[in-house]
Structure formats: structure tokens, C-alpha cells
Amino acid sequence: MAIDSDYVKQMSTQLATYEVQSSLDRLNRNESNYKTQRDALSKLRTSLTTFKSAMSGLKTGNATMLVNSATFSQDGYASATVGTQAQAGSYQFYVEKLASKQQVAVQGLSDGSLSGTLTLEGQDFTLSDYATLDDAAKAINAADLGVQATLVRSNGEVSLVMTSAESGVANAFAVSLAGTTATTTTLSTAADAQIRMGGSLGSGGIVLTSSSNTFDNVIDGVSLSVNKVHTASDSALTLSVGQDQSATKGKAQSFIDAFNALMTSFDSLTASGSDSSARGALAGDSSVRAIEGRLNTLLRNDFGGKSLIEFGISADRSGKLTIDAKRFEAAVAADPEGFEALFTGKDKLLDSIDKTVASYTSSTNGMLKNRMDTLDMSLRRIDEQFENLQQQYDTHYSRYLKQFTSMMQTMQSMEQTYGLFG
């Protein structure tokens, strides 16, 4: 009887597998559970980060929830930026001047034969020190005198053109030439922008000036940028300021949509499951439920003495936010400052949400990161246990292989012995 090596290996494999099967099943279950939990926590962290980004977008910089708008009776003369402090009203004005920069050209200079002295804002530039006009322009720019120099070429002639860095009378500069036949030509003078509120073009009313074409906070909460000057035949420009209810409601709806998207994620990940729906990977997870509960508590709190429900924003039975449009519009129209105070400012609703979510999503010490790190550590331990189990399997396999081989050899020897007496 020959030894059947395939049979020996098969039996050794079966018995060695039996020895480690229960441990292998346990490790596979644990690994699957840990990976499922980690993936779910990662999804939740992504959902929270997306929500946080949406909230940050609503409060970034000078962003406000309350949107005021400005309209003009005619196009082309001006544009306006309106803040939350702006009061509803109408204002008439004329644009009488636009701001301009001073610009002076030096003509009659040539590369390789520069001579004389250019005095700019009290600083002398000896032109013979420079090989080219470009070198002279670079020296002027490096002097940081509030004047920018460049070269302009036309019909084979090169002019050194100097321009004030900023517009307005206060930014005019003094320039002169000596010891050269070159000349200076004024291309434009520095001027302030000027508007007249009330009165008529050129008389009466209130005259306002600005070194630029922008009049910051010219009316509380309103900044104007002027683009075109009125002529004698033009009528006054009327600026009307008021609440933009549609845009304000749009911002509130953005807040609601972002929150509801987050709640949908919570619902999916923590679902208890039924015959027709799957159980969520984080069902029964108290720490995840605590996050959801904390956010819902913030929405019920008062901020600035106001609450969401006062402005027609409330939660339905599923925990999703809804907005009563009519109630919202009436409440915002009656108390715009209260609406703004509810959402924006230090420790108000948006800021509180931002800080709360950050404590969960922080990449350094956030709760979700800590949970995921713990699961990663558990998965690494699982890998180590798989390696140990493989070693146990190998030991069992070697033992059974040796035993079966020995048994088969014994049986072969016995068969040969029996054959002698046949």
C-alpha cells in the first residue's frame, strides 16, 4: 500500500482548521464589526464636517443672515453694498466728480544719454546714474514714494510715465526736472470723487467727497461706488434701501437644508431596523445619539433673546426643520435686528453650532477621531491575532501531518509484513 499524500494533507488541513475555526469565526466577526463601525463613524464625521462648512459659510467674515438690498432709479451711475444696519429709506443724489490719479509723463529722454535730475516728492534721482529709462523707472518704484513709474512707447518715442498709487487729492505728488532738455506733461490731475445729496446739480444739499470712487458707510450700513458723472440734463439718482425678504429667506432655507441633510445621515446610521429596513451601523450608540441631542438642544435654545420658533422655524415629528413662510416674513419684517442677533455674533446660534461640531470633528482631539483611533487600534490587534492564529494553524497542521504520515507508514509496513505470510 502506497502512502496517499493528498489524503494525508487533506485530513491534516481539516483537523487543523477545526482546531482554530471558532477563534477564526470570532476574529472575522470582530473585524467586520469594527470596520463597519469605523466606516459609519467616518461617514458621520464627513456629514458633520459638511454641515459645519455650511454654517461657516453663513457666518464667514461680514456675512449676515439678514439681507438688505439697494435699487437705483437709473443704471450706470453707482452701485451699493448694503449691510444689516441699513435702515429702509430713499435718498437722492448727484454724482458730480469721479476720483482720479495724478499722472505725469517725462518726454525727451533716451537710453544711454540720460542727464539731469528728476525730483519726486523731495527725493532727487540723478538720471545719469541709470543706463536706461527702465532702470530709472525701477529706482522710482523701489523708493516707495506712493508713485508708480512705467514706460510708454509710441511712434519710436519712449516716455517715463509716473502715476500716483492711489486716487484722490491727498495722494497727489510733486515732480520737477532740472539740468535737462526733457519736459514733463500732466496727463491727469489727482481729484476726489464728489456726490451731492439733495439740492440740485452743483448747488444745495450736502456735498460728500472721497479719495476713491467708493464712499464707505455714507449712509448707516450703505456704501456707494460711483461710476458715472451726471450732466446738466440728467435727473437725480434715487437710491432705495429695504429688506430683501427673498434673499433672507433663502439664507434661512440654506440653514434648514444643511441641518436636515445632517439629520438624514443620523437617521440612516442610527436606525433601529425592521423587517423592511436595515439596522444602522451605529444603532444604540449612546455617544452618537448624544451628538444629535446636543445639536437639537441648540436649536431650541434662545440666542440674543430670540428663538427659531419665533421666526416660524420649527422641527416636525421626524426632527427635520420646516419654515412657515408667512410667519417668517412677518417676524423678520417686524424685528430684523432680533433675527440677526439670533444667528450671528459670538456665542450666537451659528457660532455655537460651529464650536459644538468642531469638538466632535477636530482632527486632533475630536470625539469621533478618538473613537476611530480606538477602532484602528482594535483592528491592528485583530491583525496580530490573525497572525497568531495562523501560527497555531501551522503548528496543528504540522502535528497532524506528522501523525497521519506516521500512521500511513505503519499501515504500509504492516501490510508488507502480512504479505510475507500470504
Buried (B, 14 or more C-beta within 10 A) or exposed (E): EEEEEEEBBEBBBEBBEEBBEEBBEEBEEBBEEBBEBBBBBEBBBEBBBBBBEBBBEBBEEEEBBBBBBBEBEEEEBBBBBBBBBBEEEEBBBBBBBBBBBBBBBBBBBEEEEBEBBBEBEEEEBBBEEBEBBBBBBEBBBEBEBEBBBBEEEEEEEBBBBBBBEBBBBEBBBEBEBEEBEBEBEEBEEBBBBBBBBEBEBEEEBEBBBBBBBBBEEBBEBBBBBBEBBBEEEBEBBEBBBBBBBEEBBEBBBBBBEBBBBBBBBBBBBBBEEEEEEEEBBBBEBEEBBEBBEBBBEBBEEEBBEBBBBBBBBBBEEEBBBEBBEEBBBEBBEEBBEBBBBBBBBEEBBBBBBBEBBBEBBBEEEBBBBEBBEBBEEBBEEBEEBBEEBEEBBEEBBEBBBEBBBEEBEEEEEEEEEEEEEE
